[in-house]
Amino acid sequence: MPIQTPLFSFLIPMYNAGVGVQATLQSIASQTIQDFEIIIVDDGSTDNSVAIAHKKSPQAKIIHQKNTGISGALNHGLSHCKGKYIARIDCLDLALPKRLENQLDELESNPNLGVVGGHIILYENNIDIGLCKYPLRADEIELEILSGNCPVPHSGATLRSSVFKKTGVYDLFYNGREDFELWTRISLEAEITNVNTPIMRILSTRSGISYDGGRLSPLVALALIERQSRRKKGCLWKDEKLRSDFKITSRRNETSMSNNKQLNALFYTKRAGFLLKSGNKKAALQEFFNAIKHNRTHKKAWIGIMRALLIPHKIDRLLILYYKKITYKISFKKYSKK
């Protein structure tokens, strides 16, 4: 008989999680959809995590490896996943019973969807302390990424396994912010959304670090997004060593980025574009003007202002001439210095 392929693969990285892995596995067993396999990657645990996991879910496949961090563990686990969809969950986190059911509806109804998340309930000491809502519309997702926020919860995200063939797996270089880096790649290849209902109960603190959705500096996020866009077009930075400038696990480059006029202008122009799409013309204009403050010759900002105001042709022409005049003056000054 042919081996039946499961619909879902639950992928769980585990490191010294003896305290919480049992509850996590119990929440998986309580799903309304039971067509899944469980892949646990033991990332060099030194406690009794493996014994507890095996006792609770004997059918789970437990993979052992030396401690490499979450990105390495996830990539190792992905190579063993057979499901059509990959359901991410971390130890100590709890999947609500209809998580898979709600996410499956979205994935099956939209073949262009690469990742689906949902809202999460934060808990501490087994008491629910709040609800964390994630964006639903495409423009909100884009703006969330540009603002340096994860658009979906990593523990709770379900991915179409075929999307990894387009984007590649987790990048070990971004260990610790591996989820945000992956979302930026996927956003260029497929759609991302969230179901409008809670799907998970997630521990509000992990290892003493408050859960904040992995927020980054907006400028660092933009730099990473630009790098992914260039990579997709086959046009990487001239010096690939500059890759280290976008290592978002470090804050050392934020000062230099904050002084980069071109990057700031691009950031405000992109924000303005999203605001204009959502119909907020006043806020969009403000962002376009912010872009010009940083770089007076930023062509896209000037074009955005003209489009936002729907300026008559004569004034439109004057602005273009003014733009050319500024560009000429700056070019002349650079030439004179040489």
Buried (B, 14 or more C-beta within 10 A) or exposed (E): EEEEEBBBBBBBBBBBBBEBBBBBBEBBBBBEBEBBBBBBBBBBBEEEBBEBBEEBBEEBBBBEEEEBBBBBBBBBBBEBBBBBBBBBBBBBBBBBEBBBBBBBEBBEEEEEBBBBBBBBBBBEEEEEEEEBEBBEEBBBBBBBBBBBBBBBBBBBBBBBBEBBEBBEBBBBBBBBBBBBBBBBBBBBBBBBBBBEEBBBBBBBEBEEEEBEBBEBBBBBBBBBBBBBEEBEEEEEBEEEEEEEBBBBEEEEBBEEBEEBBEBBBBBBBBBBBBBBBBEBBEBBBBBBBBBBEBBBBBEBBBBBBBBBBEBEEEEBEEBBEEBEEBEEEEEEEEEEEE
